Amino acid sequence: MVNGLQPPAAVETADTAIPEASATFRSLPAGLHEHLRPFLEEITEEVVQAIRKEIHEYRRPSDDTYSHVVHRGVEQALRGFLARMAEPDTDWEEVKATYHRIGRGEADEGRSLDSFQAALRLGARVTWRRVNALVDAEVLPRHVLATFGEALFLQIDEMAAATTIGYTEARLHAAGELQLRRTRLIDLLTGEPSASVEAITDLAHSARWTVPRELAVVVVDHDPAPESARPILPPEFLGCFDRQPGVMVVPDPERPGTLRAIGAVLNGPRAAVGPTVAPDEGARSLRWALDALALSRRGVLPGTGVVRCADHLATLLLFRDEALVDAMVSRRLQPLDQVRSPQRERLAETLLCWLQCGHNASEVAERLAVHPQTVRYRLRQLDEVFGEQLRDPSAQFEMQLALRALSLRSGT
């Protein structure tokens, strides 16, 4: 026995639902907190010095206010520990709420929680070492060590858990707020009428996004369900996948490797990249991307991977108003209706190839993998069907457009 401290009596836990923490603190000898109280100031100073020395985040010798905050935090933690030793059944929720707020504060300050939790662990080690020294000096009895250590590290775990919860909640809240601003920014960039550059710049600043010189809008076929996996975007990309199709805004899309980066981010879903535009012209990029995605779904444009509008401008133009295309098909290709299938399809294929090859029959034969004599025979048939239209440049141009549209529609 040292200084009148007796080993603790057995704690009943069989018939009484005593929480683990309360049971542990009840196991400590009565009056132990009073024996430790005279050393509280020394232990506090030792913990504070160790934190300042070993943890870079808290090493601010010129900042008196910050040093005072660290000192006060350590002192409150140790006083709370002694108070809990004195009253094991004391409501711990208020202390947990304190560390919950600390966690939120660390998140709001933009710091990692690693340093704070390292400080907790370091404080526990220093306190444990100091209590061991008191035992060696026979100021405290040796039988208190095991239970004291269990109580100390149990409290550190609870403090760390409360801090982590507060930190995580704050980070999720901040991420949610940031995503809301970024979603509003996407709507501003792609909406009509166009927003002013000043409005875009102001909202971009609050969304932590740097306004680029140019941008492109990407639309993505994906599962909009909340539980589905969402693409993980680089910080310079804006994205919203709560809608179908999903939308991304990609800055400076003409940089080498950007198309590959988009494909890597999406990893499979069908997508279309709109044209490169100025920041206040995003609506046009979105409009073209939506057109391209619709044509991709139909098989007119490639049906998988990332389709780039800039690679399919003629097709986008041709399908911008399909009623006009139908009128052109009716006007320029109606003579083919008098030819029976499948000869009609062969003649249409030959005519398109002949127009594309600059009227070179030999090249047509090579591209269609048929004998040149077959090509010449088909051309004579076409001359009989179309007559003077085959020698009219304007008619030839419209025929080529009409035939190209029919070819794209059929996927050939």
Order of alpha helices (4+ residues) and beta strands (2+ residues): alpha-alpha-alpha-alpha-alpha-alpha-alpha-alpha-beta-beta-beta-alpha-beta-alpha-beta-alpha-alpha-alpha-alpha-alpha-alpha
